[in-house]
Amino acid sequence: MMAYSEDHIALAAEYALGTLDADERAQVETMMSVDKDFTAMVEAWQHKLGVLNQMVGLVEPRPEVWERIKAAIGHSDPQAQIVLPQAPSPVAPEFVELAAIVAERSNVIEMSGAARRWRNIASFTSAIAAALVALLGFQLFAPDWLPEAMRPKLRTQLVEVKVPSAAAPSAQYVAVLQQDGSSPAFILTVDAATKNFTVRKVGAAAEPGKSFELWLISDKLQRPRSLGVIGGGDFTTRPALSSYDADTINAATYAVTVEQAGGSPDGNPHSTPIFTGKLIETVPSAASASSPAR
């Protein structure tokens, strides 16, 4: 396909839009009759701009509009024919000056025509972009307003949604820490899944300047292991059992000693245990609860 100038491209586009005057349309049709590539370019523009015709319906002007047009045509004066003055003799200096003026005006007219064409192309290109945006908006939000051929095709897709099953309850253990079977001083609760424990203060009261400290005592360990100082509030929760296995946790003895404020300074108990207790299972695990009785 041969290369065309910007003027040729603009002419093809304006011909497709129908904005050329009679002389320009005749020029384009002459080029189309002898140049197949130029004809193809015009048809390409007609295809690109054809979407505007699909989105705009026919509107019949009101009868009074035609009457006003006829009245305006009937009362308008015929345009007088423009008569150009005869050019002076070629040898006269004035002829040279007049020729320069005519040439300059011709260049201005030609540049103005090209600029007009590209302004028209830019305006209609913007209109096409706006039309496409409007078409997309109709397809998304009001597809019923569009012709059947321009409506978006419905696509059905099956989506499998997996609902997470409820987490199985973990086993819960409780130890009542008391002295010689008297009233409980603390209640220790252990979650088997997280190995977090909670100490609830029931009847114990610390001496001024002293702290209660919780210990784990097991045959598997060479010495008691501190689980931390019991706080001054009603509940103390810690993850201090995370480093021990389930058998050690379930079989251990839990004891409370009285230490200096802030707890033992060296990790060893400095008094005999005052309150002790062992864990018992209060809430079984899901596996244990579902096992049939023998």
Secondary structure, 3 states (H helix, E strand, C coil): CCCCCHHHHHHHHHHHHCCCCHHHHHHHHHHHHHCHHHHHHHHHHHHHHHHHHHHCCCCCCCHHHHHHHHHHHHHCCCCCCCCCCCCCCCCCHHHHHHHHHHHHHHHHHHHHHHHHHHHHHHHHHHHHHHHHHHHHHHHHHCHHHCCHHHCCCCCCCCCCCCCCCCCCCCCEEEEEEECCCCCEEEEEEEECCCCCEEEEECCCCCCCCEEEEEEEECCCCCCCEEEEECCCCCEEEECCCCCCCHHHHHHCEEEEEEEECCCCCCCCCCCCCCEEEECEEEECCHHHHHCCCC
